[in-house]
Amino acid sequence: MTKRLLFLLPALIFVFVAGYFIWGLVSERDPRAVPSALVDKPVPQFDMPPLEGTGLPGLATADVTDGTVTLVNVFASWCIPCRAEHPQMLELGEMSSIRLVGINFRDKPEDALAWLEELGNPYQRIGVDARGRTAIEWGSSGVPETFFIDKTGKVRYQHIGPILRRDLEETVLPLIEELN
């Protein structure tokens, strides 16, 4: 009897693994959807120094919880997808209905400054997160990433990855309109 069970064990493992993969392929869940621990919760407490040379102030909790819809964009000069989303950030930065602020993530200040001088600076404030601690508090999984804060100071949406033109039109602009 034991030998028979040992003979069947590989077949049972195969059936289990195959069933798991089939479920993953046919289920209606969105594999790109990453749950965020902060959505519908208040903004975490943080206080970051400014990016020297921009003339802009740093960034703290009070700056994103004062009754204005705010987008907090986590970016870095070494991030290739950040460069791809930057035209959309410039467009968002011109909108009067929101405030766009940046968290410069684990970047050399001189590189971040050169990057912003080359591509344009869409941000009203920039906080420097040299060690990555603030991004961890936000639950950021990497760069780029954008958090949408409502007028009450709660995180309402977390966009992981670059905001491309399609994302801007299909998700970002409708959400901004809804939050205002």
C-alpha positions in Angstrom: 0.0 0.0 0.0 2.8 2.4 0.9 4.6 1.7 -2.4 1.4 2.4 -4.3 1.1 5.8 -2.5 4.6 6.7 -3.4 3.9 5.8 -7.0 0.8 8.1 -7.1 2.4 11.0 -5.3 4.2 12.5 -8.3 0.9 12.3 -10.3 -1.0 14.0 -7.5 1.6 16.8 -7.3 1.4 17.2 -11.1 -2.4 17.5 -11.0 -2.3 20.1 -8.2 0.3 22.3 -9.9 -1.4 22.0 -13.3 -4.7 22.9 -11.6 -3.1 26.0 -10.0 -1.7 27.2 -13.4 -5.0 26.6 -15.2 -6.9 28.6 -12.5 -4.4 31.4 -12.9 -5.0 31.5 -16.7 -8.8 31.4 -16.7 -9.7 33.4 -13.6 -11.1 36.9 -14.1 -8.6 38.6 -11.7 -6.3 41.3 -13.0 -2.7 40.1 -12.7 -1.5 43.7 -12.9 -3.6 44.8 -9.9 -1.4 45.1 -6.8 -3.3 45.6 -3.6 -2.2 48.7 -1.7 -2.1 48.8 2.1 -2.7 52.6 2.1 -5.7 52.9 -0.2 -8.6 54.5 1.8 -6.2 55.2 4.7 -4.7 58.5 5.9 -1.3 59.7 4.4 1.6 58.4 6.6 3.6 60.8 8.7 6.7 62.0 6.9 9.0 65.0 6.6 11.7 65.3 3.8 14.2 68.0 3.0 14.0 69.8 -0.3 15.9 69.0 -3.4 18.6 71.8 -3.3 18.9 73.9 -6.3 15.2 73.8 -7.4 14.1 76.7 -5.1 11.2 74.5 -4.0 10.3 73.6 -0.4 10.7 70.0 0.9 7.7 67.8 1.5 5.9 66.8 4.7 2.5 65.2 5.6 0.9 68.6 6.2 1.7 69.6 2.6 -0.5 66.9 1.1 -3.4 66.8 3.6 -4.6 70.4 3.5 -7.8 70.1 1.5 -6.3 70.0 -2.0 -6.4 67.0 -4.3 -2.7 66.0 -4.5 -0.7 63.6 -6.6 2.5 62.3 -5.0 4.8 61.0 -7.7 7.8 58.9 -6.7 10.6 59.4 -9.2 14.3 59.1 -9.8 16.7 60.3 -12.5 18.1 56.8 -13.0 14.6 55.4 -13.7 13.9 54.8 -17.4 10.1 54.5 -17.0 10.1 57.9 -15.1 11.4 59.5 -18.3 8.6 57.9 -20.3 5.9 59.2 -17.9 7.5 62.7 -17.6 5.5 64.3 -20.4 2.3 63.3 -18.6 3.7 64.7 -15.3 4.4 68.0 -17.1 0.7 68.1 -18.2 -0.5 67.2 -14.7 1.7 69.9 -13.2 -0.1 72.5 -15.3 -3.5 71.6 -13.9 -5.0 74.1 -11.5 -7.4 71.6 -9.9 -4.6 69.5 -8.3 -1.3 69.8 -6.7 1.6 67.7 -8.0 4.5 67.0 -5.7 7.4 64.7 -6.0 9.4 62.3 -3.9 12.9 61.9 -5.3 13.8 58.3 -4.5 17.3 57.2 -3.7 18.9 59.6 -6.1 22.0 61.8 -6.2 20.8 65.4 -5.8 23.0 66.6 -8.7 21.6 63.9 -11.0 18.0 64.7 -10.0 18.5 68.4 -10.5 20.1 67.9 -14.0 17.3 65.6 -14.9 14.6 68.2 -14.0 16.5 70.9 -15.7 16.7 68.8 -18.9 13.1 67.6 -18.9 11.3 70.4 -17.0 10.0 70.5 -13.5 6.3 69.8 -13.0 6.4 69.7 -9.2 5.3 72.3 -6.7 7.3 70.6 -4.0 10.0 68.0 -4.0 11.1 65.9 -1.0 14.4 64.0 -1.1 14.1 60.4 0.1 17.8 59.6 0.0 17.6 56.4 1.9 14.2 55.2 0.7 12.5 55.2 4.1 9.6 57.5 3.2 8.8 55.4 0.2 8.6 52.4 2.4 6.2 54.2 4.7 4.0 55.0 1.7 4.1 51.3 0.7 5.9 52.1 -2.6 7.0 49.1 -4.6 9.5 51.1 -6.7 9.7 53.9 -9.2 7.7 55.4 -10.8 4.7 55.3 -8.6 1.9 57.9 -8.0 -0.4 58.2 -5.1 -3.7 60.1 -5.3 -4.7 62.0 -2.2 -8.2 63.3 -1.7 -9.2 66.5 0.0 -9.5 64.8 3.4 -5.9 63.5 3.3 -6.6 59.9 2.4 -4.9 57.9 -0.2 -7.6 57.0 -2.8 -5.5 55.3 -5.5 -2.0 54.0 -6.1 -0.7 53.9 -9.7 2.2 51.5 -10.0 4.5 52.1 -12.9 4.6 54.9 -15.4 1.6 57.0 -16.2 1.4 56.8 -19.9 -0.9 58.7 -22.3 -3.6 56.0 -22.2 -3.4 55.8 -18.3 -3.8 59.6 -18.2 -6.9 59.6 -20.3 -8.6 56.4 -19.0 -7.7 56.5 -15.3 -5.9 59.6 -14.0 -8.1 62.4 -15.4 -11.4 60.7 -14.6 -10.1 60.0 -11.0 -9.0 63.6 -10.6 -12.4 64.8 -11.7 -14.1 62.4 -9.3 -11.9 63.5 -6.3 -12.5 67.2 -7.0 
